[in-house]
Amino acid sequence: MMAEAAAAPKDVTYLFVDQGERRAAIEAYLASQNLMLPNLLLDSRQDVARHYAMPGLPGTLSIGADGKLRSTHVGEISREALAAAISRLVAE
């Protein structure tokens, strides 16, 4: 669902952050699921979660065009909740 959202044309950039797996494992998983992720960050030190004080994984961060954190969602996110978060960002 996230890959589909990232592929849709919008004024939004998605960054997919992996916090632990090795590149080979990630690439094998993506290939097995036929997924293309345009922006993938391998964050083995978990710097992103630490920087944004994420209390758990998975997490979805909404960051405005100014680089400031607007909202966080911990756990699996629904298509509706993701669409609402994106709509709020685009409306800014």
Backbone bond lengths (Angstrom), bond angles and torsions (degrees), N, CA, C in turn:
res aa  C-N    CA-C-N  psi(-1)  N-CA   C-N-CA  omega(-1)  CA-C   N-CA-C  phi
1 M - - - 1.448 - - 1.531 110.38 -
2 M 1.321 117.24 -41.19 1.461 120.29 179.74 1.534 110.82 -67.12
3 A 1.319 117.71 -38.29 1.462 120.78 178.06 1.520 110.56 -64.52
4 E 1.326 117.18 -38.83 1.469 121.19 176.71 1.524 110.29 -63.01
5 A 1.320 116.21 -45.18 1.462 120.27 -179.81 1.531 110.63 -62.02
6 A 1.320 116.59 -41.56 1.460 120.48 -179.10 1.524 111.70 -66.56
7 A 1.322 116.69 -28.25 1.466 120.77 -179.22 1.525 112.54 -79.90
8 A 1.323 117.55 -18.31 1.467 121.27 -178.83 1.527 109.48 -73.83
9 P 1.324 116.51 137.57 1.475 118.46 -179.34 1.532 111.60 -70.76
10 K 1.311 115.64 118.48 1.465 123.51 176.63 1.515 106.63 -154.01
11 D 1.289 115.62 167.81 1.462 120.38 175.93 1.521 109.61 -86.59
12 V 1.329 115.42 50.41 1.457 121.77 -176.58 1.517 108.27 -134.77
13 T 1.316 116.61 137.62 1.458 121.41 174.01 1.519 108.36 -108.50
14 Y 1.310 115.61 130.60 1.462 121.34 177.12 1.520 108.17 -101.12
15 L 1.315 116.44 136.40 1.453 122.19 173.31 1.520 106.61 -122.01
16 F 1.306 115.55 119.52 1.462 121.46 178.49 1.521 107.62 -96.40
17 V 1.328 116.09 123.83 1.459 121.35 -175.51 1.521 108.75 -114.88
18 D 1.313 116.16 124.37 1.465 120.91 174.95 1.520 107.91 -105.90
19 Q 1.326 115.36 132.71 1.456 119.49 -174.90 1.519 112.18 -117.78
20 G 1.299 116.61 65.44 1.449 115.98 172.78 1.511 116.14 153.70
21 E 1.317 117.63 -39.83 1.458 118.73 -176.60 1.525 110.83 -74.01
22 R 1.301 114.37 157.14 1.464 120.54 175.81 1.518 110.16 -80.34
23 R 1.317 115.43 155.51 1.464 121.46 -177.81 1.526 111.71 -53.59
24 A 1.315 118.00 -43.30 1.466 121.25 -177.97 1.526 111.04 -61.83
25 A 1.317 117.63 -41.36 1.468 121.31 179.65 1.527 110.59 -66.49
26 I 1.310 116.69 -40.47 1.463 121.21 179.07 1.522 110.22 -64.91
27 E 1.314 116.12 -48.02 1.464 119.78 -179.77 1.520 111.82 -62.17
28 A 1.334 117.19 -39.12 1.466 120.52 178.29 1.522 110.58 -64.95
29 Y 1.325 117.70 -42.85 1.465 120.83 178.90 1.529 110.69 -63.29
30 L 1.311 116.95 -48.67 1.464 120.26 -179.17 1.527 110.99 -59.96
31 A 1.312 116.96 -41.60 1.463 120.56 178.75 1.528 110.89 -65.35
32 S 1.329 117.45 -41.42 1.467 120.33 -178.90 1.527 112.00 -66.13
33 Q 1.330 116.56 -26.47 1.463 121.68 179.73 1.527 112.12 -98.49
34 N 1.328 115.83 0.74 1.460 122.50 -178.44 1.535 111.16 56.47
35 L 1.318 115.38 46.53 1.463 121.77 -178.40 1.517 110.52 -109.08
36 M 1.319 114.98 139.65 1.455 122.13 174.18 1.527 107.48 -119.16
37 L 1.308 116.99 118.43 1.463 121.02 177.42 1.522 108.12 -111.68
38 P 1.329 116.83 118.01 1.460 120.04 -173.92 1.521 114.68 -67.49
39 N 1.301 118.06 -34.09 1.465 121.82 -176.56 1.521 108.79 -130.69
40 L 1.315 115.95 103.95 1.460 121.13 -177.69 1.519 108.93 -122.00
41 L 1.319 115.56 125.99 1.455 121.92 179.05 1.517 108.51 -112.91
42 L 1.319 116.45 125.71 1.457 121.21 174.07 1.523 107.11 -90.90
43 D 1.315 115.72 115.20 1.462 121.85 -173.37 1.528 109.37 -120.44
44 S 1.313 116.21 70.46 1.466 120.75 -174.82 1.524 112.67 -64.90
45 R 1.323 117.76 -24.41 1.468 120.24 178.82 1.522 112.89 -89.72
46 Q 1.310 117.07 -1.50 1.471 123.55 179.71 1.525 112.31 59.70
47 D 1.315 115.46 37.72 1.464 120.56 179.97 1.521 112.32 -65.40
48 V 1.329 117.74 -36.88 1.466 120.78 -178.28 1.526 110.46 -64.18
49 A 1.321 116.60 -48.63 1.470 120.38 -179.83 1.521 110.78 -62.63
50 R 1.310 116.24 -40.16 1.472 120.08 179.41 1.535 110.57 -66.68
51 H 1.329 116.78 -43.67 1.468 120.66 -178.81 1.525 111.57 -60.84
52 Y 1.337 116.45 -41.43 1.460 120.53 -177.73 1.527 113.05 -96.03
53 A 1.321 117.41 7.91 1.467 123.24 178.00 1.531 111.93 52.03
54 M 1.323 115.84 48.08 1.469 120.81 179.06 1.525 109.24 -70.89
55 P 1.329 117.01 126.43 1.461 120.01 -178.07 1.525 113.83 -80.15
56 G 1.324 118.37 -9.17 1.461 120.30 -179.40 1.511 111.24 -173.84
57 L 1.316 114.90 177.36 1.458 122.59 -179.63 1.521 109.74 -128.90
58 P 1.295 119.11 151.02 1.456 126.43 -4.50 1.518 110.90 -72.63
59 G 1.285 114.94 160.63 1.457 120.13 179.11 1.517 110.62 -136.32
60 T 1.314 115.19 146.37 1.459 121.99 176.65 1.522 107.24 -120.24
61 L 1.322 116.21 120.59 1.452 121.67 -179.94 1.514 109.06 -106.81
62 S 1.300 117.00 135.13 1.471 122.22 173.78 1.515 106.84 -107.83
63 I 1.328 115.46 117.63 1.458 121.50 -176.40 1.520 108.23 -121.13
64 G 1.315 115.98 127.70 1.460 121.54 -177.56 1.521 112.42 -71.16
65 A 1.319 115.49 170.46 1.462 121.81 179.74 1.524 111.50 -60.34
66 D 1.331 116.59 -23.26 1.457 120.67 178.91 1.528 112.75 -84.27
67 G 1.338 116.49 0.10 1.458 121.33 178.77 1.516 114.24 86.78
68 K 1.317 117.82 2.18 1.470 120.56 -179.22 1.525 110.56 -90.93
69 L 1.322 115.14 141.44 1.457 122.24 178.84 1.525 109.95 -68.11
70 R 1.315 116.42 126.02 1.465 121.65 179.77 1.522 112.24 -99.61
71 S 1.348 116.63 -39.92 1.460 119.15 179.70 1.521 109.89 -161.22
72 T 1.320 115.16 160.59 1.458 121.52 175.05 1.516 108.65 -130.93
73 H 1.301 114.87 150.45 1.468 121.54 175.35 1.523 105.94 -135.45
74 V 1.322 116.79 121.34 1.457 121.19 179.04 1.515 108.47 -102.57
75 G 1.321 115.88 134.27 1.456 121.97 -178.16 1.519 110.11 100.82
76 E 1.304 115.20 179.87 1.458 120.11 179.05 1.526 109.29 -62.49
77 I 1.308 116.58 136.69 1.460 120.76 -179.21 1.522 109.28 -107.33
78 S 1.310 115.69 139.14 1.463 120.02 179.04 1.519 109.79 -79.30
79 R 1.306 115.52 160.18 1.466 121.30 176.82 1.531 109.78 -58.28
80 E 1.329 116.79 -40.15 1.470 121.51 -178.81 1.529 111.76 -66.40
81 A 1.338 116.55 -43.01 1.464 119.88 179.88 1.528 110.75 -66.90
82 L 1.325 116.94 -38.57 1.461 120.28 177.10 1.527 110.49 -64.41
83 A 1.324 116.58 -45.35 1.473 120.43 179.29 1.525 110.82 -60.80
84 A 1.327 117.67 -39.99 1.462 120.73 179.11 1.520 110.92 -65.23
85 A 1.326 117.60 -42.49 1.465 120.99 179.14 1.522 110.73 -63.54
86 I 1.322 116.70 -41.64 1.464 120.98 179.00 1.524 110.13 -65.23
87 S 1.322 116.56 -42.88 1.471 120.08 179.45 1.522 110.77 -59.39
88 R 1.327 116.95 -41.27 1.464 120.03 179.09 1.530 110.70 -63.76
89 L 1.321 117.00 -41.32 1.469 120.06 179.87 1.512 111.54 -66.03
90 V 1.322 116.63 -44.66 1.471 120.97 -177.74 1.527 110.49 -65.50
91 A 1.331 117.60 -31.97 1.459 121.89 -177.52 1.532 112.30 -74.13
92 E 1.310 117.61 -15.43 1.484 120.09 -177.71 1.508 111.93 -63.52
